Amino acid sequence: MECPPCSLSQTSLGHRNHLFSFRIDSLHPTATRHDETRNQAPPRLALPRDRVRRGEHEISIPPCLSLSPSSGSRRLIRSRKEKVEGKGMEMVVTHHYVVGTLLASVLGLVLLYVLRRRNGDARAKVPRKDGGYVTTREASPRDSANRDCSPENGFGAADVIIVGAGVAGSALAHTLGKDGRRVHVIERDLTEPDRIVGELLQPGGYLKLIELGLEDCVEEIDAQRVLGYAMFKDGKNTRLSYPLGKFHSDVAGRSFHNGRFIRRMREKAATLPHVRLEQGTVTSLIEENGTIMGVHYKTKAGQELEAFAPLTIVCDGCFSNLRRSLCKPKVDVPSHFVGLALENCELPFANHGHVILADPSPILFYPISSTEVRCLVDVPGQKLPSIANGEMAKYLKSVVAPQIPPQLHDAFIAEIDKGNIRTMPNRSMPADPSPTPGALLLGDAFNMRHPLTGGGMTVALSDIVILRDLLKPLRNLHDATALCQHLESFYTLRKPVASTINTLAGALYKVFSASPDRARKEMRQACFDYLSLGNVFSDGPISLLSGLNPRPLSLALHFFAVAIYGVGRLLLPVPSPKRLWIGARLISVASGIIFPIIRAEGVRQMFFPRTVPSFYRAPSDN
């Protein structure tokens, strides 16, 4: 088959002194045509005569080339002084084309270098133990479970970064590590903490500890069993026991040194091969296009590093400096706890927490070891008497000491004289979820309540159980948007337990605090008398307090039952207009205490969580 001859002519006007001229008559693939034209003089491509002197050349191509494998191909390059006449086609290429080709090649090389550099920068860098970095490529769903692991540190890229290794952070690290997640925990100080709060774990919290496989963390730390509460008011007392009849005999509350408990949980988490604990201070979150990619942190040695993971969980406690990046906190400080550790004294009721309804606010006693009793004196307001100039010691001896039980008086005064007085602000912050792709708040960094009821650890451990169950079906955490949408259900599922304990703590603190208002006084007395009735009147509220039955509706019913009980006390034996007025104000006071707390927690999510669409959001298998 023959290829028809084609003609193409292109001339660059204005540049005729700088041209190469080509002419192609035909191309033929057959040997026959090649043989026919073999002896013919090939048309030649010529340059003007004046170009020869400059040493310029022209390229001559035969009119027909044979592409047959038997005949091979011919290429002729010849010089000629005459112009080529006849029909054909001319193609003009100037020196500018050569220069353009060179420039395009250079630009292409530069562009390739920039793209390769950008790819390299997009790789995630994970710090090694020696201070270097492990670089890993962005994982796809297929290889997300096996991101590049560095043999140098034996750990590799983290699936989850946890900021803070307190009660919530340590428990979460162990839980996720046990599920096979690679967890990088960054804690400001890995030495044993020394705090005066977080020392009482309610029975509901202990059940969550069992569910997480951490119940042995309360062993070997001289923890004390707590079986209920004793309340004191105006020389009277009543004992309120936890309703533990349907539970195993080991189930009870636990009180201990907070630092010992945290140390045990850190040690247990560190035994897992997928968990890495590192001492360092997280300074900020790494954000890219609205997604949290990891954290900036400074090591103990002062080296500034970055850590990357698809999910960062911030649980750095009540003094969190990162929560403002993830929510708009509304922190309230209604009072301070002044803490003392009484030695070698016995409580009036063994293995019970003690609540004294003192003036101006409650006083707590509970055992923290076999030889120590923790005393927490609530001091209302944001300003405390000075410890340095002796004002605090004077306040404790003159105002507080006369109101505590006689069995504890001498030990209380002796501890004040030793000068071992510590303080801690009592913070309250309702949960204000602001879903952020790649990040989650947890523990006191996310939600706080007055520590009067000791419910903080119960809420944190309950949240960890919910979070574990939500994350367990997810093999790939790298789709930040999908993960964020999936974790929206966390904020709904946690509400029944968290909001009940939060509301109860805030309401009881206001009810137990002294007030010159007659209606407030009646509410306080009604609460003490209602709980003293025993049976269902005490079992219901204590079940709420202990986290064994955290139901918001039950809380509301018991709270208003106390108010109605108080009104009944006022109207007996003979009602009067004044008593009716005080009774009406008592109901108003009760409403003014509980409704603002419920509104802050969220009425719909608290009482009707099943009406929230995220409640039914099933885990996605990605």
C-alpha positions as CSV (number, residue, x, y, z in Angstrom):
1,M,0.0,0.0,0.0
2,E,1.3,3.4,-1.0
3,C,1.2,6.6,1.0
4,P,0.0,9.5,-1.2
5,P,2.4,12.3,-1.5
6,C,1.7,15.3,0.7
7,S,3.0,18.9,0.6
8,L,3.5,21.3,3.4
9,S,5.1,24.7,3.2
10,Q,5.9,27.0,6.1
11,T,8.1,30.0,5.8
12,S,9.2,32.4,8.5
13,L,9.0,35.8,6.9
14,G,11.6,38.3,8.1
15,H,14.0,35.5,9.0
16,R,15.0,34.2,5.6
17,N,18.6,34.7,6.3
18,H,18.3,32.2,9.2
19,L,16.5,29.1,8.0
20,F,16.9,25.5,7.2
21,S,14.8,24.3,4.3
22,F,13.3,20.7,4.1
23,R,11.4,19.1,1.3
24,I,9.7,15.8,1.5
25,D,8.0,14.4,-1.7
26,S,6.9,11.1,-0.5
27,L,7.4,8.3,1.9
28,H,6.9,4.7,0.7
29,P,7.1,1.6,2.9
30,T,7.7,-0.9,0.1
31,A,11.0,-2.2,-1.3
32,T,9.6,-2.0,-4.8
33,R,9.2,1.7,-4.9
34,H,12.6,2.1,-3.2
35,D,14.2,0.0,-5.9
36,E,12.6,2.0,-8.6
37,T,13.9,5.3,-7.3
38,R,17.3,4.0,-6.1
39,N,19.1,5.2,-9.2
40,Q,17.3,8.5,-9.5
41,A,19.0,11.6,-8.2
42,P,17.3,12.6,-5.0
43,P,15.8,16.0,-4.7
44,R,18.1,18.1,-2.6
45,L,17.3,20.7,0.0
46,A,19.5,23.7,-0.5
47,L,20.5,26.9,1.2
48,P,21.1,30.2,-0.5
49,R,24.5,30.6,-2.0
50,D,25.5,33.3,0.5
51,R,24.9,30.8,3.4
52,V,27.6,28.4,2.2
53,R,30.3,30.8,3.1
54,R,29.1,30.9,6.7
55,G,29.5,27.2,7.0
56,E,25.8,26.4,7.1
57,H,24.5,23.0,5.9
58,E,21.4,21.6,4.6
59,I,19.8,18.2,5.1
60,S,18.8,16.2,2.1
61,I,16.2,13.5,2.4
62,P,15.5,11.1,-0.4
63,P,12.1,11.4,-2.0
64,C,11.2,7.9,-0.8
65,L,12.3,5.9,2.2
66,S,11.8,2.2,2.5
67,L,10.8,1.0,5.9
68,S,11.0,-2.6,4.9
69,P,13.2,-4.6,7.3
70,S,15.0,-6.3,4.4
71,S,16.0,-3.1,2.8
72,G,16.8,-1.0,5.8
73,S,16.6,2.9,5.8
74,R,18.7,5.5,4.1
75,R,19.6,8.9,5.3
76,L,21.6,11.4,3.3
77,I,23.1,14.6,4.5
78,R,24.5,16.7,1.7
79,S,25.7,20.2,1.1
80,R,24.6,22.2,-1.9
81,K,25.0,25.7,-3.2
82,E,22.0,25.8,-5.4
83,K,18.3,26.1,-4.5
84,V,16.0,23.2,-5.1
85,E,13.3,23.8,-7.6
86,G,10.0,21.9,-8.0
87,K,7.0,21.1,-6.0
88,G,7.2,19.9,-2.4
89,M,6.9,21.2,1.0
90,E,9.1,23.5,3.1
91,M,9.3,23.6,6.9
92,V,11.1,26.5,8.5
93,V,12.7,26.2,11.9
94,T,14.4,29.3,13.3
95,H,17.0,29.6,16.0
96,H,14.2,30.9,18.3
97,Y,12.6,27.4,18.3
98,V,15.9,26.0,19.5
99,V,16.1,28.5,22.3
100,G,12.4,27.9,23.2
101,T,13.0,24.2,23.4
102,L,15.9,24.7,25.8
103,L,13.8,27.1,28.0
104,A,10.9,24.6,28.1
105,S,13.3,21.8,29.1
106,V,14.7,23.9,31.9
107,L,11.3,25.0,33.2
108,G,10.1,21.4,33.1
109,L,13.0,20.3,35.2
110,V,12.3,23.1,37.7
111,L,8.6,22.1,37.9
112,L,9.5,18.4,38.4
113,Y,11.8,19.4,41.3
114,V,9.2,21.6,43.0
115,L,6.5,18.8,42.7
116,R,8.9,16.2,44.2
117,R,9.8,18.6,47.0
118,R,6.1,19.3,47.8
119,N,5.5,15.5,47.9
120,G,8.3,15.2,50.4
121,D,6.9,18.0,52.6
122,A,3.5,16.4,52.6
123,R,4.8,13.3,54.3
124,A,4.1,13.0,58.0
125,K,7.0,13.2,60.3
126,V,7.0,11.2,63.6
127,P,9.7,11.8,66.2
128,R,12.0,9.0,67.1
129,K,13.3,8.3,70.6
130,D,16.7,9.7,69.6
131,G,15.1,13.0,68.6
132,G,15.1,12.3,64.8
133,Y,12.1,11.8,62.6
134,V,10.3,8.9,61.1
135,T,8.7,9.9,57.7
136,T,5.6,8.1,56.5
137,R,3.6,8.5,53.4
138,E,0.0,9.5,53.5
139,A,-1.8,6.2,54.0
140,S,-4.7,5.1,51.9
141,P,-7.6,3.1,53.3
142,R,-5.8,-0.1,52.0
143,D,-2.6,0.5,53.9
144,S,-3.8,2.6,56.8
145,A,-3.5,-0.3,59.2
146,N,0.1,-0.7,58.2
147,R,1.6,2.7,57.9
148,D,5.3,2.8,57.6
149,C,6.8,1.6,60.9
150,S,10.4,2.6,61.6
151,P,12.5,-0.3,62.8
152,E,14.6,2.3,64.6
153,N,12.1,3.0,67.3
154,G,9.9,0.0,67.0
155,F,6.7,2.1,67.1
156,G,6.0,3.9,63.8
157,A,3.3,6.4,63.0
158,A,0.6,6.9,65.6
159,D,-3.0,6.4,64.9
160,V,-4.0,8.5,67.9
161,I,-2.2,11.3,69.8
162,I,-3.3,11.8,73.4
163,V,-2.4,15.1,75.1
164,G,-2.2,14.5,78.8
165,A,-1.7,11.3,80.9
166,G,-4.0,11.9,83.8
167,V,-6.9,9.7,84.7
168,A,-8.7,10.2,81.4
169,G,-5.5,10.1,79.2
170,S,-3.9,7.1,80.8
171,A,-7.2,5.1,80.8
172,L,-7.8,6.0,77.1
173,A,-4.3,5.1,76.1
174,H,-4.6,1.6,77.6
175,T,-8.0,1.1,76.1
176,L,-7.0,2.1,72.6
177,G,-3.7,0.3,72.8
178,K,-5.4,-2.9,73.8
179,D,-7.6,-2.6,70.7
180,G,-4.4,-2.5,68.5
181,R,-4.2,1.3,67.9
182,R,-0.8,2.9,67.9
183,V,-1.1,5.6,70.6
184,H,1.4,8.4,71.3
185,V,0.8,10.0,74.7
186,I,2.4,13.3,75.4
187,E,2.4,14.3,79.1
188,R,3.9,17.5,80.6
189,D,5.2,15.7,83.7
190,L,5.4,11.9,84.0
191,T,6.4,12.0,87.7
192,E,3.7,10.9,90.2
193,P,1.2,13.8,90.6
194,D,0.4,15.2,94.0
195,R,-3.2,16.6,94.0
196,I,-5.9,17.1,96.6
197,V,-8.8,16.3,94.2
198,G,-9.7,13.2,92.1
199,E,-9.3,11.0,95.1
200,L,-12.8,9.5,95.3
201,L,-14.0,7.0,92.7
202,Q,-17.8,6.3,92.9
203,P,-19.1,2.7,92.5
204,G,-20.4,3.6,89.0
205,G,-16.9,4.7,88.1
206,Y,-15.4,1.5,89.5
207,L,-17.8,-0.5,87.3
208,K,-16.5,1.4,84.2
209,L,-13.0,0.7,85.4
210,I,-13.8,-3.1,85.4
211,E,-15.3,-2.7,81.9
212,L,-12.0,-1.2,80.7
213,G,-9.9,-3.9,82.4
214,L,-8.3,-1.4,84.8
215,E,-9.7,-2.5,88.1
216,D,-6.3,-3.7,89.3
217,C,-5.0,-0.1,89.2
218,V,-6.7,0.5,92.6
219,E,-4.7,-2.4,94.1
220,E,-1.3,-2.0,95.8
221,I,-1.9,1.7,96.4
222,D,-3.5,1.4,99.8
223,A,-6.9,2.3,98.4
224,Q,-9.9,2.3,100.8
225,R,-13.3,0.9,100.1
226,V,-16.1,3.4,100.3
227,L,-19.6,2.1,101.1
228,G,-21.7,5.3,101.3
229,Y,-22.0,8.7,102.9
230,A,-22.7,10.2,106.3
231,M,-24.3,13.6,106.6
232,F,-24.0,16.0,109.5
233,K,-26.1,19.1,110.2
234,D,-26.7,21.0,113.4
235,G,-25.5,18.2,115.6
236,K,-27.6,15.5,113.8
237,N,-26.3,12.9,111.4
238,T,-27.6,10.2,109.0
239,R,-25.9,7.4,107.2
240,L,-26.6,6.8,103.5
241,S,-25.3,3.5,102.1
242,Y,-24.8,2.7,98.4
243,P,-27.4,0.3,97.0
244,L,-24.9,-2.5,96.2
245,G,-27.1,-5.5,96.9
246,K,-27.3,-6.7,93.3
247,F,-23.6,-6.3,92.5
248,H,-20.6,-8.4,93.2
249,S,-19.1,-8.0,96.7
250,D,-16.0,-6.3,95.3
251,V,-18.1,-3.5,93.8
252,A,-17.9,-0.3,95.9
253,G,-16.4,3.1,95.9
254,R,-12.6,3.6,96.2
255,S,-10.7,6.4,97.7
256,F,-6.9,6.8,97.3
257,H,-4.0,9.1,96.6
258,N,-4.7,10.5,93.2
259,G,-1.0,10.3,92.2
260,R,-0.7,6.7,93.0
261,F,-3.8,5.8,91.0
262,I,-2.5,7.7,87.9
263,R,1.0,6.1,88.3
264,R,-0.6,2.6,88.2
265,M,-2.6,3.4,85.1
266,R,0.4,4.9,83.3
267,E,2.5,1.8,84.1
268,K,-0.2,-0.5,82.8
269,A,-0.7,1.5,79.6
270,A,3.1,1.6,79.0
271,T,3.3,-2.2,79.1
272,L,1.3,-2.4,75.8
273,P,3.6,-2.5,72.7
274,H,1.3,0.0,70.8
275,V,1.5,2.7,73.5
276,R,4.3,5.2,73.7
277,L,4.5,7.7,76.6
278,E,6.6,10.7,76.2
279,Q,7.3,13.6,78.5
280,G,6.7,16.9,76.7
281,T,4.6,20.1,76.7
282,V,2.2,20.5,73.8
283,T,2.3,24.1,72.8
284,S,-0.3,24.1,69.9
285,L,-2.3,22.0,67.5
286,I,-1.3,21.6,63.9
287,E,-4.2,22.7,61.7
288,E,-4.5,22.5,57.9
289,N,-7.7,23.6,56.1
290,G,-9.8,23.3,59.2
291,T,-8.5,19.8,60.1
292,I,-6.2,19.0,63.1
293,M,-3.2,17.1,61.8
294,G,-1.2,16.7,65.0
295,V,0.6,18.8,67.6
296,H,3.6,20.9,68.2
297,Y,5.4,20.0,71.4
298,K,8.6,20.6,73.3
299,T,10.4,17.7,74.8
300,K,11.9,17.5,78.3
301,A,15.3,18.4,76.8
302,G,13.8,21.5,75.2
303,Q,13.7,20.2,71.6
304,E,10.7,21.4,69.6
305,L,9.1,18.6,67.6
306,E,5.9,17.8,65.7
307,A,3.8,14.7,66.0
308,F,1.2,13.7,63.4
309,A,-1.8,11.4,63.6
310,P,-5.3,11.2,62.0
311,L,-6.9,11.7,65.5
312,T,-5.7,14.0,68.3
313,I,-7.5,13.7,71.7
314,V,-7.0,16.5,74.1
315,C,-7.4,15.6,77.7
316,D,-4.9,17.8,79.5
317,G,-7.1,18.5,82.5
318,C,-8.9,21.5,84.1
319,F,-6.1,23.9,83.3
320,S,-6.0,22.9,79.6
321,N,-4.4,25.5,77.3
322,L,-5.7,23.8,74.1
323,R,-9.4,23.7,74.7
324,R,-9.9,27.2,73.3
325,S,-8.7,25.8,69.9
326,L,-11.6,23.3,69.9
327,C,-14.4,25.0,71.8
328,K,-15.6,28.2,73.4
329,P,-15.3,27.4,77.1
330,K,-17.5,29.0,79.8
331,V,-15.6,28.3,82.9
332,D,-17.1,29.3,86.3
333,V,-15.1,29.2,89.6
334,P,-17.8,29.2,92.3
335,S,-15.4,28.3,95.2
336,H,-12.1,26.8,96.2
337,F,-11.2,23.7,98.2
338,V,-8.7,24.1,101.0
339,G,-7.1,20.6,101.5
340,L,-5.6,19.0,104.6
341,A,-4.4,15.4,105.2
342,L,-5.3,14.4,108.7
343,E,-3.1,11.6,110.1
344,N,-3.9,8.9,112.6
345,C,-7.6,9.7,113.2
346,E,-10.7,7.7,112.8
347,L,-13.9,8.8,111.0
348,P,-17.2,8.5,112.9
349,F,-18.4,6.1,110.2
350,A,-15.7,3.8,108.8
351,N,-15.5,3.4,105.0
352,H,-17.8,6.3,104.4
353,G,-17.4,9.7,103.0
354,H,-18.5,12.5,105.4
355,V,-20.4,15.6,104.4
356,I,-20.9,18.4,107.0
357,L,-23.5,21.0,106.0
358,A,-21.5,23.8,107.5
359,D,-21.7,27.6,107.2
360,P,-21.0,29.0,104.7
361,S,-20.5,25.8,102.6
362,P,-19.9,22.1,102.9
363,I,-16.9,20.3,104.4
364,L,-15.8,16.8,103.2
365,F,-13.9,14.0,104.9
366,Y,-13.0,10.7,103.4
367,P,-10.1,8.2,103.8
368,I,-7.3,8.2,101.2
369,S,-5.1,5.5,102.9
370,S,-5.1,3.3,105.9
371,T,-3.5,6.2,108.0
372,E,-4.8,9.4,106.3
373,V,-8.1,11.2,106.0
374,R,-8.6,13.9,103.4
375,C,-10.3,17.0,104.6
376,L,-11.6,19.5,102.0
377,V,-13.1,22.8,103.2
378,D,-15.1,24.6,100.6
379,V,-14.5,28.4,100.6
380,P,-17.0,30.3,98.4
381,G,-15.9,33.0,96.0
382,Q,-12.8,33.4,93.9
383,K,-10.7,35.1,96.5
384,L,-9.1,33.1,99.3
385,P,-7.7,34.2,102.6
386,S,-3.9,34.4,102.4
387,I,-1.9,31.4,103.6
388,A,1.3,33.3,103.8
389,N,0.2,35.9,106.4
390,G,-1.8,33.4,108.5
391,E,-5.3,34.5,107.4
392,M,-6.2,31.1,106.2
393,A,-5.1,29.4,109.4
394,K,-7.2,31.9,111.4
395,Y,-10.2,31.3,109.2
396,L,-10.0,27.5,109.5
397,K,-9.6,27.6,113.3
398,S,-12.3,30.2,114.0
399,V,-14.9,29.5,111.4
400,V,-14.5,25.9,110.3
401,A,-13.1,24.0,113.3
402,P,-16.2,24.6,115.6
403,Q,-18.5,22.9,113.0
404,I,-16.6,19.6,112.4
405,P,-17.3,16.4,114.4
406,P,-15.5,16.1,117.8
407,Q,-13.7,12.9,116.7
408,L,-11.8,14.9,114.0
409,H,-11.3,18.2,115.8
410,D,-7.9,17.6,117.3
411,A,-6.4,16.1,114.2
412,F,-7.8,19.0,112.2
413,I,-6.2,21.7,114.4
414,A,-2.9,19.7,114.5
415,E,-2.7,19.7,110.7
416,I,-3.4,23.4,110.5
417,D,-0.5,24.0,112.9
418,K,1.8,22.0,110.7
419,G,1.1,24.5,107.9
420,N,0.4,21.8,105.3
421,I,-2.5,23.7,103.7
422,R,-3.2,23.4,100.0
423,T,-5.8,25.0,97.8
424,M,-7.5,24.1,94.5
425,P,-10.1,26.1,92.5
426,N,-13.4,24.3,91.9
427,R,-14.3,24.8,88.3
428,S,-17.5,24.2,86.5
429,M,-17.8,24.1,82.7
430,P,-20.7,22.6,80.8
431,A,-19.9,20.5,77.7
432,D,-20.0,22.7,74.6
433,P,-19.3,20.4,71.7
434,S,-17.8,22.0,68.6
435,P,-16.9,19.0,66.3
436,T,-13.5,19.6,64.7
437,P,-12.1,17.1,62.1
438,G,-9.1,15.3,63.4
439,A,-9.6,16.3,67.1
440,L,-11.7,15.5,70.2
441,L,-11.9,16.9,73.7
442,L,-12.2,14.6,76.7
443,G,-12.1,14.7,80.5
444,D,-11.9,17.9,82.5
445,A,-10.6,19.7,79.4
446,F,-14.0,19.2,77.9
447,N,-16.5,19.1,80.8
448,M,-16.2,20.0,84.5
449,R,-18.6,20.0,87.5
450,H,-18.2,21.0,91.1
451,P,-16.2,18.2,92.8
452,L,-18.5,18.0,95.8
453,T,-20.0,14.6,94.6
454,G,-16.8,13.1,93.4
455,G,-18.3,12.4,90.0
456,G,-15.5,13.6,87.7
457,M,-13.7,10.3,87.2
458,T,-17.0,8.5,86.7
459,V,-17.9,10.8,83.8
460,A,-14.4,10.5,82.3
461,L,-14.4,6.7,82.4
462,S,-17.9,6.5,81.1
463,D,-16.9,8.7,78.1
464,I,-13.9,6.5,77.4
465,V,-16.2,3.4,77.2
466,I,-18.4,5.2,74.7
467,L,-15.5,6.4,72.7
468,R,-13.9,3.0,72.6
469,D,-17.1,1.4,71.3
470,L,-17.4,4.1,68.6
471,L,-13.9,3.7,67.4
472,K,-13.6,-0.1,67.6
473,P,-15.4,-0.8,64.2
474,L,-13.3,1.8,62.3
475,R,-10.2,0.3,60.7
476,N,-9.3,3.6,59.0
477,L,-9.1,6.9,60.8
478,H,-7.6,8.9,58.0
479,D,-10.9,10.3,56.5
480,A,-11.1,13.2,58.9
481,T,-14.5,14.5,57.7
482,A,-16.1,11.0,58.0
483,L,-14.5,10.4,61.4
484,C,-15.8,13.8,62.6
485,Q,-19.3,13.0,61.5
486,H,-19.2,9.6,63.1
487,L,-17.9,11.0,66.4
488,E,-20.8,13.5,66.6
489,S,-22.8,10.7,68.2
490,F,-20.3,10.7,71.1
491,Y,-21.7,14.0,72.3
492,T,-25.2,12.6,72.3
493,L,-24.5,9.1,73.7
494,R,-22.6,10.6,76.7
495,K,-25.3,12.9,77.8
496,P,-27.6,10.7,80.0
497,V,-24.7,9.8,82.3
498,A,-22.6,13.0,82.2
499,S,-25.5,15.5,82.4
500,T,-27.1,13.6,85.4
501,I,-23.9,13.7,87.4
502,N,-23.1,17.3,86.3
503,T,-26.6,18.6,87.2
504,L,-26.6,16.7,90.6
505,A,-23.2,18.2,91.5
506,G,-24.2,21.7,90.7
507,A,-27.6,21.5,92.3
508,L,-26.4,19.8,95.6
509,Y,-23.7,22.4,96.0
510,K,-26.2,25.2,95.9
511,V,-28.7,23.4,98.1
512,F,-26.0,22.4,100.7
513,S,-24.5,26.0,100.9
514,A,-25.8,28.2,103.7
515,S,-27.9,31.3,102.8
516,P,-29.7,34.0,104.8
517,D,-32.8,33.5,102.6
518,R,-35.6,31.7,104.4
519,A,-36.7,29.7,101.4
520,R,-33.1,28.5,100.8
521,K,-32.8,27.5,104.4
522,E,-36.0,25.4,104.1
523,M,-34.7,23.8,101.0
524,R,-31.5,22.8,102.7
525,Q,-33.3,21.4,105.7
526,A,-35.8,19.6,103.5
527,C,-33.0,17.8,101.6
528,F,-31.4,16.6,104.8
529,D,-34.7,15.3,106.2
530,Y,-35.7,13.7,102.9
531,L,-32.5,11.7,102.7
532,S,-32.8,10.7,106.4
533,L,-36.1,8.9,105.6
534,G,-34.2,6.0,104.1
535,N,-35.4,3.3,101.7
536,V,-36.5,4.7,98.3
537,F,-36.0,8.3,99.5
538,S,-32.3,7.8,100.0
539,D,-31.6,4.9,97.7
540,G,-32.8,6.9,94.6
541,P,-30.6,10.0,95.2
542,I,-27.6,7.9,96.3
543,S,-27.9,5.8,93.1
544,L,-27.7,9.0,91.2
545,L,-24.8,10.3,93.2
546,S,-22.8,7.1,92.9
547,G,-23.3,6.8,89.1
548,L,-25.1,3.4,89.5
549,N,-28.4,4.8,88.1
550,P,-27.6,8.0,86.2
551,R,-31.0,8.8,84.8
552,P,-31.9,12.5,84.2
553,L,-35.6,11.9,84.7
554,S,-35.0,10.2,88.1
555,L,-32.9,13.2,89.1
556,A,-35.6,15.7,88.2
557,L,-38.3,13.7,90.1
558,H,-36.2,13.4,93.3
559,F,-35.2,17.0,93.2
560,F,-38.7,18.3,93.0
561,A,-39.8,15.6,95.5
562,V,-37.5,17.3,98.0
563,A,-39.0,20.7,97.2
564,I,-42.6,19.4,97.6
565,Y,-41.5,17.6,100.8
566,G,-40.2,20.9,102.1
567,V,-43.5,22.7,101.3
568,G,-45.4,19.9,103.1
569,R,-43.2,20.5,106.2
570,L,-44.0,24.2,106.1
571,L,-47.8,23.7,105.8
572,L,-48.0,21.2,108.8
573,P,-49.6,21.2,111.2
574,V,-51.5,24.4,110.3
575,P,-50.8,26.4,107.1
576,S,-50.6,30.2,107.2
577,P,-50.2,32.9,104.5
578,K,-46.6,33.4,105.5
579,R,-45.9,29.7,105.3
580,L,-47.7,29.4,101.9
581,W,-45.6,32.3,100.6
582,I,-42.4,30.7,101.8
583,G,-43.5,27.4,100.2
584,A,-44.2,29.1,96.9
585,R,-40.7,30.7,97.1
586,L,-39.2,27.3,97.9
587,I,-40.6,25.9,94.7
588,S,-39.3,28.9,92.8
589,V,-35.8,28.5,94.4
590,A,-35.7,24.9,93.5
591,S,-36.6,25.7,89.9
592,G,-34.0,28.5,89.8
593,I,-31.3,26.1,90.9
594,I,-31.9,23.2,88.6
595,F,-33.4,24.6,85.4
596,P,-30.3,26.8,84.5
597,I,-28.0,23.8,84.9
598,I,-30.3,21.6,82.7
599,R,-30.5,24.3,80.1
600,A,-26.7,24.6,80.0
601,E,-26.4,20.8,79.6
602,G,-29.0,20.7,76.8
603,V,-32.6,19.7,77.5
604,R,-33.1,17.7,74.3
605,Q,-29.9,15.7,74.6
606,M,-30.3,15.2,78.3
607,F,-33.9,14.0,78.4
608,F,-34.7,13.0,74.8
609,P,-31.4,11.8,73.3
610,R,-33.2,9.4,71.0
611,T,-34.7,12.3,69.1
612,V,-31.2,13.4,68.0
613,P,-30.3,11.9,64.6
614,S,-26.7,11.2,65.7
615,F,-28.0,8.8,68.4
616,Y,-28.7,6.3,65.7
617,R,-25.6,6.8,63.6
618,A,-24.2,3.4,63.0
619,P,-20.4,2.9,62.8
620,S,-19.2,3.0,59.2
621,D,-17.0,0.2,58.0
622,N,-14.3,2.0,56.1
